[in-house]
Amino acid sequence: MSDVEKSALPKSALEEGLNFTPKFDADGLVTCVATDAGNGDVLMVAHMNDAALRKTIASGQAWYYSRSRKALWRKGESSGHVQRVVEMRVDCDQDAVWIKVEQEGPGACHTGRRSCFYRAIPLGQDGAVALQFRDADKAFDPSDVYGTR
């Protein structure tokens, strides 16, 4: 379905209908949140283009689009830390995707941590804010997995 056809759909069809019609942004991407299927922890946020979305649906493994490299990539293709998709959902206006995954290997983050969300932002402060590490222990050595970065 083209973007013109999607824009002609009534809002109720988009929000309540059964047709999967992802709404890509101007760069052709949708945001994807990946959580641990077992405990619900947020592991990472990435982007998918149409090809990544289709490959994820067809294969059951997480595929993403790297904005910095401008390339399609399968999670774990270099690290071996594959994400097997257990469930995939789309939000109400179909411009974001949530995948529940079984994370193979010790971590999802290229920094060597289990999750990309290992720093907290303290609330109730004015002015400059200093981040605080939370659940930040390294699960693996990224230089062993990815080589020198």
N, CA, C and O atoms as a GROMACS GRO file, in nm:
protein
  596
    1MET      N    1   0.086  -0.117   0.000
    1MET     CA    2   0.000   0.000   0.000
    1MET      C    3   0.090   0.124   0.000
    1MET      O    4   0.183   0.134   0.081
    2SER      N    5   0.063   0.216  -0.090
    2SER     CA    6   0.145   0.337  -0.099
    2SER      C    7   0.113   0.433   0.015
    2SER      O    8   0.011   0.419   0.082
    3ASP      N    9   0.201   0.530   0.036
    3ASP     CA   10   0.178   0.631   0.140
    3ASP      C   11   0.051   0.710   0.111
    3ASP      O   12  -0.020   0.749   0.203
    4VAL      N   13   0.022   0.735  -0.016
    4VAL     CA   14  -0.100   0.807  -0.053
    4VAL      C   15  -0.222   0.725  -0.015
    4VAL      O   16  -0.319   0.779   0.038
    5GLU      N   17  -0.218   0.595  -0.043
    5GLU     CA   18  -0.330   0.508  -0.008
    5GLU      C   19  -0.346   0.500   0.144
    5GLU      O   20  -0.458   0.498   0.195
    6LYS      N   21  -0.233   0.495   0.217
    6LYS     CA   22  -0.239   0.490   0.363
    6LYS      C   23  -0.301   0.617   0.419
    6LYS      O   24  -0.380   0.612   0.513
    7SER      N   25  -0.264   0.732   0.362
    7SER     CA   26  -0.316   0.859   0.413
    7SER      C   27  -0.465   0.873   0.385
    7SER      O   28  -0.533   0.951   0.451
    8ALA      N   29  -0.516   0.799   0.287
    8ALA     CA   30  -0.659   0.804   0.256
    8ALA      C   31  -0.742   0.716   0.349
    8ALA      O   32  -0.864   0.726   0.352
    9LEU      N   33  -0.674   0.628   0.424
    9LEU     CA   34  -0.746   0.541   0.517
    9LEU      C   35  -0.806   0.624   0.630
    9LEU      O   36  -0.740   0.716   0.681
   10PRO      N   37  -0.928   0.593   0.670
   10PRO     CA   38  -0.981   0.662   0.788
   10PRO      C   39  -0.899   0.624   0.911
   10PRO      O   40  -0.845   0.514   0.919
   11LYS      N   41  -0.888   0.716   1.005
   11LYS     CA   42  -0.810   0.694   1.126
   11LYS      C   43  -0.853   0.566   1.198
   11LYS      O   44  -0.770   0.493   1.251
   12SER      N   45  -0.982   0.540   1.198
   12SER     CA   46  -1.032   0.420   1.266
   12SER      C   47  -0.979   0.293   1.201
   12SER      O   48  -0.954   0.195   1.271
   13ALA      N   49  -0.960   0.293   1.070
   13ALA     CA   50  -0.907   0.175   1.002
   13ALA      C   51  -0.762   0.152   1.041
   13ALA      O   52  -0.718   0.038   1.057
   14LEU      N   53  -0.688   0.260   1.057
   14LEU     CA   54  -0.548   0.251   1.098
   14LEU      C   55  -0.536   0.203   1.242
   14LEU      O   56  -0.454   0.118   1.274
   15GLU      N   57  -0.620   0.260   1.330
   15GLU     CA   58  -0.609   0.232   1.473
   15GLU      C   59  -0.683   0.107   1.518
   15GLU      O   60  -0.644   0.046   1.618
   16GLU      N   61  -0.785   0.068   1.450
   16GLU     CA   62  -0.868  -0.046   1.493
   16GLU      C   63  -0.870  -0.160   1.393
   16GLU      O   64  -0.917  -0.269   1.425
   17GLY      N   65  -0.820  -0.136   1.272
   17GLY     CA   66  -0.826  -0.239   1.168
   17GLY      C   67  -0.719  -0.344   1.184
   17GLY      O   68  -0.632  -0.335   1.270
   18LEU      N   69  -0.726  -0.445   1.099
   18LEU     CA   70  -0.633  -0.557   1.105
   18LEU      C   71  -0.525  -0.552   0.997
   18LEU      O   72  -0.440  -0.641   0.991
   19ASN      N   73  -0.527  -0.449   0.912
   19ASN     CA   74  -0.426  -0.436   0.809
   19ASN      C   75  -0.298  -0.377   0.867
   19ASN      O   76  -0.301  -0.272   0.931
   20PHE      N   77  -0.187  -0.445   0.843
   20PHE     CA   78  -0.057  -0.394   0.886
   20PHE      C   79  -0.008  -0.297   0.779
   20PHE      O   80   0.032  -0.337   0.669
   21THR      N   81  -0.011  -0.170   0.814
   21THR     CA   82   0.030  -0.064   0.721
   21THR      C   83   0.127   0.030   0.793
   21THR      O   84   0.089   0.140   0.832
   22PRO      N   85   0.251  -0.014   0.812
   22PRO     CA   86   0.346   0.066   0.888
   22PRO      C   87   0.365   0.205   0.827
   22PRO      O   88   0.370   0.222   0.706
   23LYS      N   89   0.374   0.302   0.916
   23LYS     CA   90   0.390   0.441   0.876
   23LYS      C   91   0.537   0.479   0.895
   23LYS      O   92   0.581   0.508   1.006
   24PHE      N   93   0.612   0.478   0.786
   24PHE     CA   94   0.753   0.511   0.790
   24PHE      C   95   0.772   0.662   0.792
   24PHE      O   96   0.690   0.736   0.737
   25ASP      N   97   0.880   0.708   0.856
   25ASP     CA   98   0.907   0.851   0.860
   25ASP      C   99   0.966   0.897   0.726
   25ASP      O  100   0.972   0.819   0.631
   26ALA      N  101   1.008   1.023   0.719
   26ALA     CA  102   1.059   1.080   0.594
   26ALA      C  103   1.183   1.006   0.544
   26ALA      O  104   1.213   1.010   0.425
   27ASP      N  105   1.255   0.939   0.634
   27ASP     CA  106   1.374   0.863   0.596
   27ASP      C  107   1.341   0.716   0.566
   27ASP      O  108   1.431   0.636   0.540
   28GLY      N  109   1.212   0.682   0.570
   28GLY     CA  110   1.172   0.544   0.542
   28GLY      C  111   1.192   0.449   0.658
   28GLY      O  112   1.211   0.329   0.637
   29LEU      N  113   1.186   0.502   0.782
   29LEU     CA  114   1.214   0.421   0.900
   29LEU      C  115   1.100   0.424   1.001
   29LEU      O  116   1.023   0.520   1.007
   30VAL      N  117   1.089   0.316   1.079
   30VAL     CA  118   1.004   0.314   1.197
   30VAL      C  119   1.095   0.282   1.316
   30VAL      O  120   1.194   0.210   1.302
   31THR      N  121   1.060   0.335   1.432
   31THR     CA  122   1.134   0.307   1.554
   31THR      C  123   1.094   0.169   1.605
   31THR      O  124   0.977   0.131   1.600
   32CYS      N  125   1.192   0.094   1.654
   32CYS     CA  126   1.167  -0.038   1.709
   32CYS      C  127   1.225  -0.047   1.849
   32CYS      O  128   1.344  -0.020   1.870
   33VAL      N  129   1.142  -0.086   1.944
   33VAL     CA  130   1.186  -0.109   2.082
   33VAL      C  131   1.194  -0.260   2.102
   33VAL      O  132   1.098  -0.333   2.076
   34ALA      N  133   1.312  -0.306   2.148
   34ALA     CA  134   1.331  -0.449   2.174
   34ALA      C  135   1.338  -0.472   2.324
   34ALA      O  136   1.420  -0.411   2.393
   35THR      N  137   1.253  -0.560   2.374
   35THR     CA  138   1.253  -0.593   2.516
   35THR      C  139   1.278  -0.742   2.535
   35THR      O  140   1.254  -0.823   2.445
   36ASP      N  141   1.325  -0.776   2.654
   36ASP     CA  142   1.349  -0.915   2.690
   36ASP      C  143   1.214  -0.984   2.710
   36ASP      O  144   1.133  -0.940   2.792
   37ALA      N  145   1.190  -1.090   2.637
   37ALA     CA  146   1.062  -1.160   2.645
   37ALA      C  147   1.038  -1.222   2.782
   37ALA      O  148   0.924  -1.241   2.822
   38GLY      N  149   1.144  -1.252   2.855
   38GLY     CA  150   1.130  -1.315   2.985
   38GLY      C  151   1.096  -1.220   3.097
   38GLY      O  152   1.007  -1.248   3.177
   39ASN      N  153   1.167  -1.106   3.103
   39ASN     CA  154   1.146  -1.017   3.217
   39ASN      C  155   1.099  -0.876   3.180
   39ASN      O  156   1.073  -0.795   3.269
   40GLY      N  157   1.087  -0.846   3.052
   40GLY     CA  158   1.035  -0.717   3.009
   40GLY      C  159   1.136  -0.604   3.005
   40GLY      O  160   1.100  -0.492   2.968
   41ASP      N  161   1.262  -0.629   3.042
   41ASP     CA  162   1.363  -0.522   3.037
   41ASP      C  163   1.378  -0.468   2.895
   41ASP      O  164   1.378  -0.544   2.799
   42VAL      N  165   1.390  -0.337   2.884
   42VAL     CA  166   1.419  -0.276   2.755
   42VAL      C  167   1.566  -0.304   2.724
   42VAL      O  168   1.654  -0.268   2.802
   43LEU      N  169   1.592  -0.367   2.611
   43LEU     CA  170   1.728  -0.400   2.571
   43LEU      C  171   1.787  -0.294   2.479
   43LEU      O  172   1.903  -0.255   2.494
   44MET      N  173   1.707  -0.248   2.383
   44MET     CA  174   1.759  -0.150   2.289
   44MET      C  175   1.645  -0.085   2.211
   44MET      O  176   1.532  -0.135   2.208
   45VAL      N  177   1.677   0.027   2.150
   45VAL     CA  178   1.588   0.095   2.056
   45VAL      C  179   1.667   0.112   1.928
   45VAL      O  180   1.781   0.159   1.930
   46ALA      N  181   1.607   0.076   1.818
   46ALA     CA  182   1.674   0.087   1.688
   46ALA      C  183   1.570   0.126   1.584
   46ALA      O  184   1.456   0.161   1.618
   47HIS      N  185   1.608   0.120   1.460
   47HIS     CA  186   1.516   0.156   1.352
   47HIS      C  187   1.508   0.042   1.251
   47HIS      O  188   1.602  -0.035   1.233
   48MET      N  189   1.393   0.034   1.186
   48MET     CA  190   1.372  -0.064   1.080
   48MET      C  191   1.322   0.010   0.957
   48MET      O  192   1.238   0.100   0.966
   49ASN      N  193   1.375  -0.030   0.842
   49ASN     CA  194   1.316   0.015   0.716
   49ASN      C  195   1.224  -0.098   0.669
   49ASN      O  196   1.206  -0.197   0.739
   50ASP      N  197   1.166  -0.084   0.551
   50ASP     CA  198   1.073  -0.185   0.502
   50ASP      C  199   1.140  -0.321   0.491
   50ASP      O  200   1.080  -0.423   0.527
   51ALA      N  201   1.264  -0.324   0.441
   51ALA     CA  202   1.334  -0.452   0.424
   51ALA      C  203   1.361  -0.518   0.559
   51ALA      O  204   1.343  -0.639   0.573
   52ALA      N  205   1.405  -0.441   0.659
   52ALA     CA  206   1.432  -0.496   0.792
   52ALA      C  207   1.304  -0.551   0.854
   52ALA      O  208   1.304  -0.658   0.915
   53LEU      N  209   1.196  -0.478   0.838
   53LEU     CA  210   1.066  -0.521   0.892
   53LEU      C  211   1.024  -0.653   0.829
   53LEU      O  212   0.983  -0.746   0.898
   54ARG      N  213   1.034  -0.661   0.697
   54ARG     CA  214   0.994  -0.783   0.626
   54ARG      C  215   1.083  -0.902   0.664
   54ARG      O  216   1.033  -1.013   0.683
   55LYS      N  217   1.214  -0.879   0.673
   55LYS     CA  218   1.306  -0.987   0.709
   55LYS      C  219   1.282  -1.035   0.853
   55LYS      O  220   1.291  -1.155   0.881
   56THR      N  221   1.250  -0.943   0.941
   56THR     CA  222   1.220  -0.980   1.080
   56THR      C  223   1.095  -1.067   1.086
   56THR      O  224   1.094  -1.170   1.153
   57ILE      N  225   0.991  -1.025   1.015
   57ILE     CA  226   0.865  -1.101   1.013
   57ILE      C  227   0.888  -1.239   0.952
   57ILE      O  228   0.838  -1.339   1.005
   58ALA      N  229   0.960  -1.246   0.843
   58ALA     CA  230   0.980  -1.372   0.772
   58ALA      C  231   1.072  -1.468   0.845
   58ALA      O  232   1.050  -1.589   0.843
   59SER      N  233   1.176  -1.416   0.910
   59SER     CA  234   1.279  -1.503   0.968
   59SER      C  235   1.260  -1.529   1.117
   59SER      O  236   1.308  -1.631   1.168
   60GLY      N  237   1.191  -1.439   1.187
   60GLY     CA  238   1.180  -1.452   1.332
   60GLY      C  239   1.306  -1.408   1.405
   60GLY      O  240   1.318  -1.429   1.526
   61GLN      N  241   1.399  -1.348   1.333
   61GLN     CA  242   1.518  -1.289   1.394
   61GLN      C  243   1.512  -1.139   1.371
   61GLN      O  244   1.457  -1.092   1.271
   62ALA      N  245   1.570  -1.063   1.465
   62ALA     CA  246   1.564  -0.916   1.457
   62ALA      C  247   1.660  -0.863   1.351
   62ALA      O  248   1.780  -0.892   1.354
   63TRP      N  249   1.605  -0.786   1.259
   63TRP     CA  250   1.681  -0.714   1.157
   63TRP      C  251   1.656  -0.565   1.177
   63TRP      O  252   1.545  -0.525   1.212
   64TYR      N  253   1.758  -0.485   1.157
   64TYR     CA  254   1.747  -0.340   1.176
   64TYR      C  255   1.812  -0.267   1.060
   64TYR      O  256   1.878  -0.326   0.975
   65TYR      N  257   1.790  -0.136   1.059
   65TYR     CA  258   1.858  -0.050   0.961
   65TYR      C  259   1.946   0.047   1.038
   65TYR      O  260   1.899   0.119   1.126
   66SER      N  261   2.074   0.048   1.005
   66SER     CA  262   2.168   0.138   1.070
   66SER      C  263   2.168   0.272   0.999
   66SER      O  264   2.202   0.281   0.881
   67ARG      N  265   2.129   0.376   1.071
   67ARG     CA  266   2.130   0.509   1.012
   67ARG      C  267   2.273   0.558   0.988
   67ARG      O  268   2.299   0.626   0.889
   68SER      N  269   2.365   0.523   1.077
   68SER     CA  270   2.503   0.571   1.061
   68SER      C  271   2.573   0.500   0.945
   68SER      O  272   2.647   0.564   0.869
   69ARG      N  273   2.551   0.370   0.930
   69ARG     CA  274   2.616   0.295   0.822
   69ARG      C  275   2.531   0.293   0.694
   69ARG      O  276   2.578   0.254   0.588
   70LYS      N  277   2.406   0.336   0.708
   70LYS     CA  278   2.311   0.331   0.597
   70LYS      C  279   2.304   0.190   0.538
   70LYS      O  280   2.318   0.170   0.417
   71ALA      N  281   2.284   0.094   0.629
   71ALA     CA  282   2.284  -0.046   0.586
   71ALA      C  283   2.190  -0.130   0.672
   71ALA      O  284   2.167  -0.101   0.790
   72LEU      N  285   2.138  -0.233   0.612
   72LEU     CA  286   2.056  -0.333   0.679
   72LEU      C  287   2.148  -0.424   0.758
   72LEU      O  288   2.256  -0.459   0.711
   73TRP      N  289   2.107  -0.464   0.880
   73TRP     CA  290   2.189  -0.558   0.957
   73TRP      C  291   2.102  -0.647   1.043
   73TRP      O  292   1.997  -0.607   1.093
   74ARG      N  293   2.148  -0.771   1.059
   74ARG     CA  294   2.081  -0.867   1.145
   74ARG      C  295   2.149  -0.863   1.281
   74ARG      O  296   2.271  -0.877   1.289
   75LYS      N  297   2.073  -0.846   1.387
   75LYS     CA  298   2.129  -0.842   1.522
   75LYS      C  299   2.204  -0.973   1.546
   75LYS      O  300   2.148  -1.082   1.533
   76GLY      N  301   2.330  -0.959   1.582
   76GLY     CA  302   2.412  -1.075   1.611
   76GLY      C  303   2.498  -1.122   1.496
   76GLY      O  304   2.573  -1.218   1.511
   77GLU      N  305   2.489  -1.056   1.379
   77GLU     CA  306   2.566  -1.106   1.266
   77GLU      C  307   2.717  -1.096   1.288
   77GLU      O  308   2.792  -1.177   1.234
   78SER      N  309   2.762  -0.998   1.367
   78SER     CA  310   2.906  -0.993   1.397
   78SER      C  311   2.936  -1.042   1.539
   78SER      O  312   3.044  -1.097   1.563
   79SER      N  313   2.844  -1.023   1.632
   79SER     CA  314   2.869  -1.061   1.773
   79SER      C  315   2.826  -1.203   1.806
   79SER      O  316   2.878  -1.263   1.900
   80GLY      N  317   2.731  -1.256   1.730
   80GLY     CA  318   2.671  -1.384   1.765
   80GLY      C  319   2.559  -1.370   1.866
   80GLY      O  320   2.497  -1.469   1.904
   81HIS      N  321   2.532  -1.247   1.911
   81HIS     CA  322   2.428  -1.220   2.012
   81HIS      C  323   2.294  -1.194   1.942
   81HIS      O  324   2.244  -1.081   1.939
   82VAL      N  325   2.239  -1.298   1.887
   82VAL     CA  326   2.118  -1.293   1.805
   82VAL      C  327   1.995  -1.265   1.892
   82VAL      O  328   1.990  -1.302   2.009
   83GLN      N  329   1.897  -1.199   1.832
   83GLN     CA  330   1.768  -1.177   1.899
   83GLN      C  331   1.661  -1.258   1.825
   83GLN      O  332   1.631  -1.230   1.709
   84ARG      N  333   1.605  -1.357   1.894
   84ARG     CA  334   1.495  -1.435   1.838
   84ARG      C  335   1.366  -1.368   1.881
   84ARG      O  336   1.340  -1.351   2.000
   85VAL      N  337   1.284  -1.331   1.784
   85VAL     CA  338   1.160  -1.258   1.811
   85VAL      C  339   1.053  -1.356   1.856
   85VAL      O  340   1.021  -1.453   1.786
   86VAL      N  341   0.997  -1.330   1.974
   86VAL     CA  342   0.890  -1.411   2.031
   86VAL      C  343   0.754  -1.351   1.996
   86VAL      O  344   0.659  -1.423   1.966
   87GLU      N  345   0.747  -1.219   2.000
   87GLU     CA  346   0.623  -1.148   1.966
   87GLU      C  347   0.659  -1.013   1.909
   87GLU      O  348   0.758  -0.952   1.947
   88MET      N  349   0.576  -0.967   1.816
   88MET     CA  350   0.596  -0.838   1.751
   88MET      C  351   0.464  -0.762   1.753
   88MET      O  352   0.360  -0.816   1.716
   89ARG      N  353   0.471  -0.636   1.797
   89ARG     CA  354   0.350  -0.553   1.802
   89ARG      C  355   0.376  -0.420   1.732
   89ARG      O  356   0.490  -0.378   1.715
   90VAL      N  357   0.268  -0.356   1.694
   90VAL     CA  358   0.277  -0.223   1.635
   90VAL      C  359   0.190  -0.130   1.719
   90VAL      O  360   0.089  -0.172   1.775
   91ASP      N  361   0.230  -0.002   1.729
   91ASP     CA  362   0.152   0.091   1.811
   91ASP      C  363   0.028   0.138   1.736
   91ASP      O  364   0.005   0.100   1.621
   92CYS      N  365  -0.053   0.221   1.802
   92CYS     CA  366  -0.185   0.259   1.752
   92CYS      C  367  -0.182   0.324   1.614
   92CYS      O  368  -0.269   0.295   1.531
   93ASP      N  369  -0.085   0.411   1.586
   93ASP     CA  370  -0.082   0.473   1.454
   93ASP      C  371   0.022   0.410   1.362
   93ASP      O  372   0.054   0.464   1.256
   94GLN      N  373   0.074   0.296   1.403
   94GLN     CA  374   0.164   0.212   1.323
   94GLN      C  375   0.293   0.280   1.280
   94GLN      O  376   0.345   0.254   1.172
   95ASP      N  377   0.345   0.369   1.367
   95ASP     CA  378   0.474   0.431   1.335
   95ASP      C  379   0.584   0.386   1.431
   95ASP      O  380   0.693   0.443   1.431
   96ALA      N  381   0.555   0.286   1.513
   96ALA     CA  382   0.656   0.228   1.602
   96ALA      C  383   0.625   0.080   1.621
   96ALA      O  384   0.510   0.038   1.620
   97VAL      N  385   0.732   0.003   1.638
   97VAL     CA  386   0.721  -0.142   1.654
   97VAL      C  387   0.785  -0.182   1.786
   97VAL      O  388   0.886  -0.124   1.827
   98TRP      N  389   0.726  -0.280   1.851
   98TRP     CA  390   0.779  -0.336   1.976
   98TRP      C  391   0.802  -0.484   1.951
   98TRP      O  392   0.709  -0.556   1.913
   99ILE      N  393   0.925  -0.529   1.974
   99ILE     CA  394   0.951  -0.672   1.963
   99ILE      C  395   0.996  -0.726   2.098
   99ILE      O  396   1.080  -0.668   2.166
  100LYS      N  397   0.937  -0.839   2.135
  100LYS     CA  398   0.979  -0.912   2.254
  100LYS      C  399   1.073  -1.020   2.203
  100LYS      O  400   1.037  -1.101   2.117
  101VAL      N  401   1.195  -1.022   2.258
  101VAL     CA  402   1.297  -1.111   2.205
  101VAL      C  403   1.358  -1.199   2.312
  101VAL      O  404   1.357  -1.167   2.431
  102GLU      N  405   1.411  -1.312   2.268
  102GLU     CA  406   1.500  -1.394   2.349
  102GLU      C  407   1.640  -1.357   2.303
  102GLU      O  408   1.679  -1.387   2.190
  103GLN      N  409   1.714  -1.292   2.390
  103GLN     CA  410   1.848  -1.245   2.359
  103GLN      C  411   1.947  -1.359   2.377
  103GLN      O  412   1.966  -1.406   2.489
  104GLU      N  413   2.009  -1.403   2.269
  104GLU     CA  414   2.114  -1.504   2.278
  104GLU      C  415   2.245  -1.433   2.305
  104GLU      O  416   2.270  -1.326   2.251
  105GLY      N  417   2.327  -1.491   2.386
  105GLY     CA  418   2.452  -1.427   2.423
  105GLY      C  419   2.431  -1.336   2.542
  105GLY      O  420   2.317  -1.316   2.585
  106PRO      N  421   2.538  -1.282   2.596
  106PRO     CA  422   2.530  -1.210   2.723
  106PRO      C  423   2.472  -1.070   2.714
  106PRO      O  424   2.432  -1.014   2.817
  107GLY      N  425   2.465  -1.010   2.596
  107GLY     CA  426   2.417  -0.873   2.594
  107GLY      C  427   2.371  -0.826   2.458
  107GLY      O  428   2.404  -0.884   2.354
  108ALA      N  429   2.293  -0.717   2.461
  108ALA     CA  430   2.241  -0.657   2.338
  108ALA      C  431   2.318  -0.532   2.298
  108ALA      O  432   2.311  -0.490   2.182
  109CYS      N  433   2.390  -0.471   2.391
  109CYS     CA  434   2.453  -0.341   2.366
  109CYS      C  435   2.596  -0.357   2.314
  109CYS      O  436   2.672  -0.440   2.363
  110HIS      N  437   2.630  -0.278   2.215
  110HIS     CA  438   2.766  -0.284   2.157
  110HIS      C  439   2.873  -0.238   2.256
  110HIS      O  440   2.992  -0.255   2.231
  111THR      N  441   2.831  -0.178   2.370
  111THR     CA  442   2.928  -0.137   2.472
  111THR      C  443   2.966  -0.253   2.564
  111THR      O  444   3.052  -0.238   2.652
  112GLY      N  445   2.902  -0.368   2.544
  112GLY     CA  446   2.932  -0.485   2.626
  112GLY      C  447   2.833  -0.510   2.738
  112GLY      O  448   2.853  -0.599   2.820
  113ARG      N  449   2.727  -0.433   2.741
  113ARG     CA  450   2.627  -0.448   2.847
  113ARG      C  451   2.506  -0.526   2.797
  113ARG      O  452   2.482  -0.537   2.676
  114ARG      N  453   2.430  -0.577   2.892
  114ARG     CA  454   2.308  -0.651   2.858
  114ARG      C  455   2.207  -0.563   2.786
  114ARG      O  456   2.143  -0.606   2.689
  115SER      N  457   2.192  -0.439   2.833
  115SER     CA  458   2.095  -0.344   2.777
  115SER      C  459   2.168  -0.216   2.738
  115SER      O  460   2.270  -0.181   2.796
  116CYS      N  461   2.114  -0.148   2.640
  116CYS     CA  462   2.166  -0.016   2.600
  116CYS      C  463   2.127   0.092   2.702
  116CYS      O  464   2.180   0.203   2.697
  117PHE      N  465   2.036   0.061   2.793
  117PHE     CA  466   1.986   0.157   2.890
  117PHE      C  467   2.050   0.132   3.026
  117PHE      O  468   1.986   0.080   3.117
  118TYR      N  469   2.177   0.170   3.039
  118TYR     CA  470   2.254   0.145   3.161
  118TYR      C  471   2.288   0.272   3.238
  118TYR      O  472   2.368   0.267   3.332
  119ARG      N  473   2.229   0.385   3.200
  119ARG     CA  474   2.251   0.510   3.274
  119ARG      C  475   2.117   0.574   3.305
  119ARG      O  476   2.027   0.580   3.221
  120ALA      N  477   2.105   0.624   3.428
  120ALA     CA  478   1.983   0.689   3.473
  120ALA      C  479   2.003   0.840   3.472
  120ALA      O  480   2.114   0.890   3.492
  121ILE      N  481   1.894   0.911   3.448
  121ILE     CA  482   1.893   1.057   3.454
  121ILE      C  483   1.823   1.096   3.583
  121ILE      O  484   1.704   1.071   3.599
  122PRO      N  485   1.896   1.156   3.678
  122PRO     CA  486   1.834   1.193   3.805
  122PRO      C  487   1.728   1.301   3.785
  122PRO      O  488   1.748   1.394   3.706
  123LEU      N  489   1.620   1.288   3.855
  123LEU     CA  490   1.509   1.384   3.844
  123LEU      C  491   1.517   1.487   3.956
  123LEU      O  492   1.586   1.468   4.056
  124GLY      N  493   1.447   1.597   3.936
  124GLY     CA  494   1.438   1.699   4.040
  124GLY      C  495   1.561   1.787   4.051
  124GLY      O  496   1.588   1.842   4.157
  125GLN      N  497   1.635   1.799   3.943
  125GLN     CA  498   1.755   1.882   3.946
  125GLN      C  499   1.743   1.995   3.845
  125GLN      O  500   1.686   1.978   3.738
  126ASP      N  501   1.797   2.110   3.880
  126ASP     CA  502   1.807   2.222   3.788
  126ASP      C  503   1.950   2.228   3.735
  126ASP      O  504   2.043   2.183   3.802
  127GLY      N  505   1.966   2.282   3.617
  127GLY     CA  506   2.100   2.300   3.563
  127GLY      C  507   2.156   2.172   3.504
  127GLY      O  508   2.082   2.085   3.459
  128ALA      N  509   2.289   2.163   3.505
  128ALA     CA  510   2.357   2.047   3.446
  128ALA      C  511   2.318   1.920   3.520
  128ALA      O  512   2.303   1.919   3.642
  129VAL      N  513   2.303   1.814   3.446
  129VAL     CA  514   2.264   1.685   3.502
  129VAL      C  515   2.376   1.586   3.477
  129VAL      O  516   2.426   1.576   3.365
  130ALA      N  517   2.416   1.514   3.578
  130ALA     CA  518   2.516   1.408   3.566
  130ALA      C  519   2.444   1.273   3.565
  130ALA      O  520   2.366   1.244   3.656
  131LEU      N  521   2.472   1.194   3.464
  131LEU     CA  522   2.412   1.062   3.455
  131LEU      C  523   2.465   0.972   3.566
  131LEU      O  524   2.575   0.992   3.617
  132GLN      N  525   2.384   0.871   3.601
  132GLN     CA  526   2.423   0.775   3.704
  132GLN      C  527   2.416   0.635   3.644
  132GLN      O  528   2.316   0.598   3.582
  133PHE      N  529   2.522   0.557   3.663
  133PHE     CA  530   2.524   0.420   3.611
  133PHE      C  531   2.429   0.333   3.692
  133PHE      O  532   2.425   0.340   3.814
  134ARG      N  533   2.351   0.250   3.621
  134ARG     CA  534   2.259   0.153   3.682
  134ARG      C  535   2.269   0.024   3.602
  134ARG      O  536   2.265   0.026   3.479
  135ASP      N  537   2.282  -0.086   3.670
  135ASP     CA  538   2.291  -0.216   3.602
  135ASP      C  539   2.390  -0.207   3.486
  135ASP      O  540   2.361  -0.251   3.375
  136ALA      N  541   2.507  -0.150   3.515
  136ALA     CA  542   2.602  -0.115   3.409
  136ALA      C  543   2.722  -0.209   3.397
  136ALA      O  544   2.814  -0.182   3.321
  137ASP      N  545   2.720  -0.319   3.472
  137ASP     CA  546   2.833  -0.412   3.462
  137ASP      C  547   2.842  -0.466   3.319
  137ASP      O  548   2.741  -0.493   3.254
  138LYS      N  549   2.964  -0.481   3.274
  138LYS     CA  550   2.985  -0.535   3.139
  138LYS      C  551   2.952  -0.684   3.140
  138LYS      O  552   2.993  -0.758   3.229
  139ALA      N  553   2.877  -0.726   3.040
  139ALA     CA  554   2.841  -0.867   3.023
  139ALA      C  555   2.940  -0.938   2.932
  139ALA      O  556   2.951  -1.061   2.934
  140PHE      N  557   3.011  -0.860   2.850
  140PHE     CA  558   3.113  -0.914   2.761
  140PHE      C  559   3.208  -0.802   2.724
  140PHE      O  560   3.177  -0.684   2.740
  141ASP      N  561   3.324  -0.839   2.673
  141ASP     CA  562   3.423  -0.742   2.630
  141ASP      C  563   3.401  -0.711   2.483
  141ASP      O  564   3.423  -0.797   2.398
  142PRO      N  565   3.356  -0.588   2.452
  142PRO     CA  566   3.327  -0.557   2.312
  142PRO      C  567   3.448  -0.570   2.220
  142PRO      O  568   3.431  -0.601   2.102
  143SER      N  569   3.570  -0.546   2.270
  143SER     CA  570   3.686  -0.557   2.183
  143SER      C  571   3.710  -0.704   2.144
  143SER      O  572   3.764  -0.730   2.036
  144ASP      N  573   3.672  -0.799   2.230
  144ASP     CA  574   3.683  -0.941   2.195
  144ASP      C  575   3.579  -0.978   2.090
  144ASP      O  576   3.604  -1.064   2.005
  145VAL      N  577   3.464  -0.915   2.097
  145VAL     CA  578   3.353  -0.951   2.007
  145VAL      C  579   3.359  -0.876   1.875
  145VAL      O  580   3.339  -0.936   1.769
  146TYR      N  581   3.387  -0.747   1.880
  146TYR     CA  582   3.382  -0.664   1.760
  146TYR      C  583   3.519  -0.622   1.708
  146TYR      O  584   3.528  -0.562   1.601
  147GLY      N  585   3.625  -0.653   1.782
  147GLY     CA  586   3.756  -0.601   1.745
  147GLY      C  587   3.769  -0.459   1.797
  147GLY      O  588   3.687  -0.416   1.878
  148THR      N  589   3.868  -0.388   1.753
  148THR     CA  590   3.886  -0.250   1.800
  148THR      C  591   3.784  -0.161   1.735
  148THR      O  592   3.757  -0.171   1.615
  149ARG      N  593   3.728  -0.071   1.818
  149ARG     CA  594   3.629   0.025   1.766
  149ARG      C  595   3.688   0.162   1.770
  149ARG      O  596   3.622   0.259   1.731
   0.00000   0.00000   0.00000
